[in-house]
């Protein structure tokens, strides 16, 4: 078996906040970008880069909430992201056992 350094699974290793962000979004459903920074002490640069990487993998999506003023970017899991979160929880249970 050849290890593909560009495979999606290795993206998790390159971005230390992947798991944290996926678990938070799975629990919260959605959260605006600024609140994410304020509540979870993640720098804006780290959050932005990680969200962009997760978007490329189609795990998260961001949308503009036009019902608020000023408009806010809201981040949430895609259906694929929800599947990933479920699998990560299964892995977590295996590691606990």
Residue, then its C-alpha position, 0 to 999 in steps of 0.5 A: x500500500x502506498x501512502x498518498x500524502x495528498x489524500x483527504x485523511x492527511x489533510x486532518x493532520x495538516x490542520x490541527x483544528x479540523x477535529x475540534x471544528x467538526x465536533x463543535x459544528x456537529x454539536x452546535x449545528x451552525x455558528x457565525x464566524x465571529x462567535x466561533x472565534x470569541x467562544x472557542x479561542x481560535x484565532x481568526x487566521x487559523x479558523x479561516x484557513x481551517x474552514x477553507x480547507x474543510x470547504x475544499x473537502x466539502x465537509x463544511x459550508x459557509x453562508x451569509x446570514x442576511x437577516x442580521x445586520x451587519x451580515x454575518x458568515x454562518x458556518x455549518x456542516x454539510x451532509x458529508x460533514x455530518x457523516x464524517x462527524x458520526x464516523x469520528x464519534x465512532x472512532x472516539x468510542x473505539x479509542x475510549x474502549 
